Amino acid sequence: MKRVLAVVLLGFGITASAVMASVEDEIRARIQPVGEVCMQGDECGSAAAASESASSGPRSGSEVYDAVCMACHTTGAAGAPVIGDADAWAPRIDQGMETLISHAINGYNAMPAKGGCADCPDEEIEAALEHIVAESK
């Protein structure tokens, strides 16, 4: 009887140990760092790749549109004119590109400045606007 009790207790101990190890692994996975700090000049895995892509020059109008403008200008969110809708864009295009560029860079009505892309240079916003206008004539 003592042997059976000892085997049962040993089994419970092994099972509890395995469960605790599993719980600890789950906790480690949940609290692991999301990223890392990389100083300029240091070689840090993904940071080096990001800086290479960032310094590759300005993006094309369609790339900026896909990354920034598409969310509102394909759905018409907050009254945004939908790309390709010539009737919606005609009065805006008639105001001239300077006015459109000013509105795109500085914001207009519900659209925030640069469509919310604070790190986009003005030339990328202009390229995106030229892409939208070309698709909407």
N, C-alpha and C positions, 0 to 999 in steps of 0.2 A: 504494500500500500504506500509506503514511504517512497519507493522507487517511482511509482506512477505519479505521485504528487510532485516529486522532484522533476520528472520529465515534463509534466504539464506546466510547472512554474518556469522551467527553462524555455519551453516553447513560447510562453507569454512574454518572457524577457526578450527573446530574439525578435518576436513580432513587434513589440513596443519599440525596440531599438531601430528596426527597419522603418517603422512609421515615423519616428522622430527624425531620422536621417532624411526621409522624404520631405517632411515639413520644413526642415532647415534648408534643403535645396530650393524649395519653392520660395522661401523667404529671401534667400540670397538672390534669386532670379528677379524678384519684385523690387528689391532695393538697389540693384546694380546701377552704376552711373549711366546717365543717358548719353553723355558725351565726354569730351575731354578738352582741357584748355591747352592751346598750342600757341606758343609765342612766335612772332615773326623770326625767321631764320632757323627755327627748329624743324625737324622733319617729323611730322606727325601724320601717319597714315592718310586718312580721308581729307585732312586739311590741305595737304599738298595738292591733291587732285582737285579740290574745290577752288584753290587759288589759281591753278592752271586754267580751269574752265572760266573763271571770272575774268582773267586777264586776256582772254582770247579775242577781245574786241566787242563792239556793240552787236547786239542780237538783231536779227532781221525783224521787219514789221510783223510778219506772221508768227514768229517765235514769241514776241512780246504779247501779241494778241492772244495766243494760246495760253500763255502763262498768267496774264493779268486781266485782259479785257473781256475774255470769252465768258466769264461767269455772268456778267450783266448783259453784254451785248448779243448773246445768243438767246437769252430768255426774256429780255425786256424788263429785267428786275428794276424796280424803283423808277420806271418810266424811261429807261435807257432805250434809245432807238436800236432796233435789231439789225445786225449786219445783213446786207443783202436786200433790205427793205428800201427801195429807191424812193418811195413816197415819203417815208419818215426822214430820210437823209437829205432829200432835195432842198428844203428850206435852210438846212444847216450848211450844206455845201454852197448855197447861194451867198451866204454871209462871207465866204472867202476862207482860204486855208489859214490865214493869220489869226482870224477869230477862232476857228476850230482848234488850232494849236494852243492858243491862249487858254481856251476853256479846258482843254485836255490837261495842260500842265498845271493850271491854277485851280482847277475844279469848277464845276458849274452845276447849279441846282443840287440834286442829290449825289452827283458824282464827286468824290473827294479829289483833291489834287493828285495828279498822275494816276488816277484810278486806284489810289491806295498803295501804289508801288513807290514808296519813298526813296528806295535806292536805285530806281531807274533813272538814267541820265535823260535829259531833255531830247536828245537825238533819237533815243529808242522810243520815246512816247510819240515823237513826230513820225517815225517809221511805222509804228502801229496805226496811227491815225491815217497815214497814206494808204496802208493796207486796207483799212476799213472802208475808206472812201472809194478805192478802186473796186472793191467787192460790192459796193452799194450803188453804183451808177447805173 
